[in-house]
Amino acid sequence: MASVQNLKKDINLLASELVMQAYFSRYYLKSINDETLTEIVEEARRFKSSYLGKANHPDGSGNPKLVKAFYKKIKEGLINDFDTLIAKVNVAKK
């Protein structure tokens, strides 16, 4: 159960990092506009709610092997989606 709690903390951290990078780019670097900022924050919100929903409701609750595979798949998807979203923030900076 502790690993699920850590996964949820990681999800929250990554979503917060996306929002922080977007605000930093907007207000400190002045490299993105308000519309892009809003779009990135909305994507971060969807990212967070999607992955928290998945973490809260694992597939194959009765079979530990299926649950382990499910969480492994979530972790891989989490990293891939975060990389995609942070790349959008970096492209918007240019």
Secondary structure by P-SEA (a helix, b strand, c coil): caaaaaaaaaaaaaaaaaaaaaaaaccccccccaaaaaaaaaaaaaaaaaaaaaaacccccccaaaaaaaaaaaaaaaaaaaaaaaaaaaaaac
